[in-house]
Amino acid sequence: MAFIGHIIKGAIYLKDFVSKEVNHVEAQKNVLKDLLTKAKDTQFGKHYDFKTILESDEVETVFAKQIPYFDYNKINEAWWHKLHEGESDVTWPGNPNYFALSSGTTGKTSKRIPVTDEMIEAIRQAGIKQVFALKNFDLPADFFEKDIMMLGSSTDLQENNDHLEGEISGISASNIPSWFSGYYKPGKDVAKIDDWDERVQTIAERAEEWDIGALSGIPSWIELMLQKVIEHHDLKNIHEIWPNLQVYTSGGVAFGPYEKSFNALMGKPVTVIDTYLASEGYIATQVRPETDAMQLNTDNGIYFEFVPFKPEYINEDGSLTDEAPSLTLAEVETNQDYALIISTVSGAWRYLIGDTIEFTDVERAEIKITGRTKFFLNTVGSQLSVNKMDAAMRELEEQFKTKIPEYTICAKRSEEDGEFYHYWYLGSEIENPDEESVANALDEALKNANKNYKVARSKALKGVKVKVISPEVFYDWNAHNKKKGGQVKMERVMNEDKFKDWEDFVNN
């Protein structure tokens, strides 16, 4: 009898019974005031006169007017670089104990994003919220006694002067509470292994030792790990070795493109729960099974703003124009893409995180990730967002009876005729693909989904070219670019220089 599991499940239900429902709009107002109050005496707070903002009757409005937008490069060049020069109280009181390394999706060098103790606690609280939300998914009591496989970056953080550096998943895993360590797999010793291949191989070799009930990690790397376990033990599916696997907590990227390939590794259905943990903080988590949308963590160290994602507000490099308007949570609406702006307990202020989202339920503050600001393809007026591209991939999967978990695109002039084309690489196992037929089907799917694309195809965009390659090539590219066994996301949209590197990699 799952006695302990019943106790844990009962505690989760009791917590929900005594908890008050969050008023997300009010929670956001309180978070902003708390952030400004704590940081008012920092260099940043004095420069932008946080005290005056706090004295206003319209704190949110004055805050938005008084402080400009920042992306990583802008805030690092103006402020965060001082942290590496020994200065304190720069954009947040004191000095951060950690820096999250993030190569992002297009950068060639690692970003160093400060992670304060307050952010570690905010991430921990968001994780607890996720655990308590499991009551909504009607899981059996014995689930709460099973091991949880968290596949992230190495927890062997690197010392650099007076702080530690690593990817956010490694930093988070290195700070798991002691009560959770008994459930956490692959365990601290394995999690410290720097080399990704060695770490996954060790997991495969020890897989029989664990009774895994849940998986957590980025889809592409979870898939690679599962494939390695299945291959090492000569299995038909992962449930032959982990029969009690019931939950997969996805994160980092949209799960949709991986759904078919992920399910192919399963022996029976599992519950998929989406989360949104970025280097800058724990943004959102799915809290109910009726939707795959995620609820913003509105009362936990992050203040959100939303810029309508329209061409007139976005520069070619994916940054925001100075005139781009920001909206509060009280002002947003459904069916509109927004660039996400955050201010946090790590000292990020009006920070363009680089993701675009849309609201599926404003009252519940539930969102879906729709793409990246830099992955908005508008070279010839096509105005293609990643969610439109993802939808087209799903149509191709149905039409050609295949899986397309990976793809990338570049808009560039042809060396043959000087006209603009969209060059696509699709990761699929289609046998002997008729690439011209695939290109035509993709072209039609995008025309039907996006009127701007249809107009562009009648004018400056001459055509579509497609190459179908194995998904393994994409995984190899990620592995080629990742650091410390990390989880670099594949660029859905590449510029010409990056695309040339990609084509050289594919051809060699």
Secondary structure, 3 states (H helix, E strand, C coil): CCHHHHHHHHHHHHHHHHCCCCCHHHHHHHHHHHHHHHHCCCHHHHHCCHHHHHHCCCHHHHHHHHCCCECHHHHHHHCHHHHHHCCCCCCCCCCCCEEEEECCCCCCCCEEEEECHHHHHHHHHHHHHHHHHHHHHCCCHHHHHCEEEECCCCCCCEEECCEEEECHHHHHHHCCCHHHCCCEECCHHHHCCCCHHHHHHHHHHHHHHCCEEEEECCHHHHHHHHHHHHHHCCCCCHHHCCCCCCEEEEECCCCHHHHHHHHCCCCCCCEEEEEEEECCEEEEECCCCCCCCEEECCCCCEEEEEEECCHHHECCCCCECCCCCCECCCCCCECCCEEEEEEECCCCCCEEEEEEEEEEECCCCEEEEEEEHHHCECCCCCCECHHHHHHHHHHHHHHHCCCCCEEEEEEEECCCCCCEEEEEEEECCCCCCCHHHHHHHHHHHHHHHCHHHHHHHCCCEEEEEEEEECHHHHHHHHHHHCCCCCCCCCCCECCHHHHHHHHHHHHC
